[in-house]
């Protein structure tokens, strides 16, 4: 039984799932456990699964030519993670997705996702709402990366994801924000000074 996921679908869609929908969700998703630093997806492989994080913290990143990680996405409980482009197109992924903490996931394939969208009104509505919110979040993140100073990016991050600071190290948060660890440290010191 995937109680946490079913509760999430109901909450996000704003409608209770019928018993038949619950049975479908239980038949389509499977539980997957990852140890810290274990991969859900490695660059060059096809992203055949999308994952709902039941427990733990994960990161999606690309490795730059100089060997540094460029964080694309961070995720914790009740977040979804996967390479959408690879999942939809079956093309090899540019990204690695790994567990930053020990994780428990509910994973689903593309074919199962499409079947659930067709057969479960609640799941279909959840996917639509998630797509809308993800598009808005992506626009805001692009705007922040293009137009905001490091201070403004950090402030925006704190406003939207304050809980990430307890789960991920500063160098990952800095990469997610598109700044160096040293810049983030300076910005945090400055922000703490303004608060006191």
C-alpha positions as CSV (number, residue, x, y, z in Angstrom):
1,X,0.0,0.0,0.0
2,X,1.3,3.4,-1.0
3,X,-0.5,5.5,1.6
4,X,1.7,8.6,1.5
5,X,1.5,8.8,-2.3
6,X,-2.2,8.3,-2.4
7,X,-2.7,11.0,0.2
8,X,-0.4,13.3,-1.9
9,X,-2.5,12.6,-5.0
10,X,-5.7,13.4,-3.2
11,X,-4.4,16.5,-1.6
12,X,-2.8,17.9,-4.8
13,X,-5.8,17.1,-7.0
14,X,-8.4,18.2,-4.4
15,X,-10.4,15.0,-4.8
16,X,-10.6,11.7,-3.1
17,X,-9.5,8.6,-5.0
18,X,-12.1,6.0,-5.8
19,X,-11.2,2.5,-4.6
20,X,-10.5,1.5,-8.2
21,X,-8.1,4.4,-8.5
22,X,-6.3,3.4,-5.3
23,X,-6.0,-0.2,-6.7
24,X,-4.5,1.2,-9.9
25,X,-2.0,3.4,-8.1
26,X,-0.9,0.4,-6.0
27,X,-0.5,-1.8,-9.1
28,X,1.4,0.8,-11.1
29,X,3.9,2.1,-8.6
30,X,6.6,0.1,-7.0
31,X,8.7,0.8,-4.0
32,X,12.4,1.3,-4.5
33,X,15.1,1.9,-1.8
34,X,18.4,3.7,-2.4
35,X,21.3,4.0,-0.1
36,X,23.1,7.4,0.2
37,X,25.1,8.1,-3.0
38,X,23.3,5.4,-4.9
39,X,22.0,6.4,-8.4
40,X,18.4,6.5,-9.6
41,X,19.7,7.6,-13.0
42,X,23.2,8.1,-14.4
43,X,24.1,10.4,-17.3
44,X,24.0,8.5,-20.6
45,X,21.2,6.1,-19.5
46,X,17.5,6.5,-20.3
47,X,15.3,7.8,-17.5
48,X,12.8,5.0,-17.5
49,X,11.3,5.9,-14.0
50,X,9.9,9.0,-12.4
51,X,10.1,8.9,-8.6
52,X,8.0,10.2,-5.7
53,X,10.2,10.7,-2.7
54,X,8.6,9.0,0.4
55,X,11.7,9.4,2.6
56,X,15.1,11.0,2.1
57,X,16.8,13.7,0.0
58,X,18.0,13.5,-3.6
59,X,19.7,15.7,-6.1
60,X,19.7,16.0,-9.9
61,X,22.9,17.3,-11.5
62,X,25.1,17.5,-14.5
63,X,28.9,17.2,-14.3
64,X,30.6,20.1,-16.0
65,X,33.7,19.9,-18.1
66,X,35.9,21.0,-15.2
67,X,34.5,18.2,-13.0
68,X,32.2,20.2,-10.8
69,X,28.5,19.4,-10.3
70,X,25.9,21.7,-11.5
71,X,22.7,21.1,-9.4
72,X,19.5,21.2,-11.5
73,X,17.1,20.1,-8.8
74,X,17.0,19.2,-5.1
75,X,14.2,17.0,-3.7
76,X,12.9,15.8,-0.3
77,X,9.9,14.0,1.0
78,X,6.7,14.6,-1.1
79,X,8.7,15.8,-4.1
80,X,9.0,14.2,-7.5
81,X,12.3,13.7,-9.2
82,X,13.4,12.4,-12.6
83,X,14.7,13.6,-15.9
84,X,11.5,14.7,-17.7
85,X,13.1,15.0,-21.1
86,X,14.6,11.5,-21.0
87,X,11.5,10.0,-19.4
88,X,9.2,11.4,-22.2
89,X,11.6,11.0,-25.2
90,X,13.5,7.8,-24.2
91,X,16.7,9.7,-25.1
92,X,19.8,9.3,-22.9
93,X,19.9,11.6,-20.0
94,X,22.4,14.4,-19.5
95,X,21.9,14.2,-15.7
96,X,22.8,12.1,-12.7
97,X,20.1,11.6,-10.0
98,X,21.3,10.2,-6.8
99,X,20.4,9.8,-3.1
100,X,21.9,12.4,-0.8
101,X,20.4,10.5,2.1
102,X,19.0,7.0,2.3
103,X,15.8,7.1,0.4
104,X,12.5,5.3,-0.1
105,X,10.8,6.0,-3.4
106,X,7.6,5.1,-5.3
107,X,8.6,4.7,-8.9
108,X,6.6,4.5,-12.1
109,X,7.4,4.0,-15.8
110,X,6.2,6.3,-18.7
111,X,3.7,3.7,-20.0
112,X,2.2,3.3,-16.5
113,X,2.0,7.0,-16.0
114,X,0.1,7.4,-19.3
115,X,-2.2,4.6,-18.3
116,X,-2.9,6.2,-14.9
117,X,-3.6,9.5,-16.5
118,X,-6.2,7.8,-18.7
119,X,-7.8,5.8,-16.0
120,X,-7.6,7.9,-12.8
121,X,-9.2,11.4,-12.8
122,X,-7.5,12.3,-9.6
123,X,-4.0,11.3,-10.9
124,X,-4.7,13.1,-14.2
125,X,-5.7,16.3,-12.3
126,X,-2.6,16.1,-10.1
127,X,-0.3,15.8,-13.1
128,X,-2.0,18.8,-14.8
129,X,-1.6,21.0,-11.7
130,X,2.0,19.8,-11.1
131,X,2.8,20.6,-14.8
132,X,1.4,24.1,-14.4
133,X,3.2,24.8,-11.1
134,X,6.5,23.4,-12.4
135,X,6.3,25.6,-15.5
136,X,5.8,28.6,-13.3
137,X,8.6,27.6,-10.9
138,X,10.9,27.1,-13.9
139,X,10.2,30.5,-15.2
140,X,10.8,32.1,-11.8
141,X,14.1,30.2,-11.5
142,X,15.3,31.2,-14.9
143,X,14.4,34.8,-14.1
144,X,16.3,34.6,-10.8
145,X,19.4,33.2,-12.5
146,X,19.4,35.8,-15.3
147,X,18.3,38.9,-13.4
148,X,18.9,38.5,-9.7
149,X,22.0,39.3,-7.7
150,X,23.4,36.6,-5.5
151,X,21.7,38.2,-2.5
152,X,18.3,38.2,-4.3
153,X,18.7,34.6,-5.4
154,X,19.5,33.5,-1.8
155,X,16.5,35.5,-0.5
156,X,14.2,33.9,-3.1
157,X,15.6,30.5,-2.2
158,X,15.0,31.1,1.5
159,X,11.5,32.2,0.8
160,X,10.6,29.2,-1.3
161,X,12.8,26.4,0.1
162,X,14.0,27.2,3.6
163,X,14.0,23.5,4.6
164,X,16.7,22.6,2.0
165,X,19.3,24.3,4.2
166,X,18.9,21.6,6.9
167,X,19.1,18.8,4.3
168,X,21.8,19.8,1.9
169,X,25.4,21.1,2.3
170,X,26.2,24.7,1.4
171,X,28.2,23.8,-1.7
172,X,25.1,22.1,-3.2
173,X,22.8,25.0,-2.4
174,X,25.4,27.3,-3.9
175,X,25.5,25.2,-7.1
176,X,21.7,25.2,-7.2
177,X,21.8,29.0,-7.0
178,X,24.5,29.4,-9.6
179,X,27.0,31.0,-7.3
180,X,30.3,29.8,-5.7
181,X,30.3,28.5,-2.2
182,X,32.4,31.5,-1.1
183,X,29.8,33.9,-2.5
184,X,27.0,32.1,-0.8
185,X,28.9,32.2,2.5
186,X,29.4,35.9,2.1
187,X,25.7,36.4,1.3
188,X,24.6,34.4,4.3
189,X,26.9,36.3,6.6
190,X,25.6,39.6,5.2
191,X,21.9,38.5,5.6
192,X,22.5,37.3,9.2
193,X,24.1,40.7,10.0
194,X,21.0,42.5,8.6
195,X,18.7,40.4,10.8
196,X,20.5,41.1,14.1
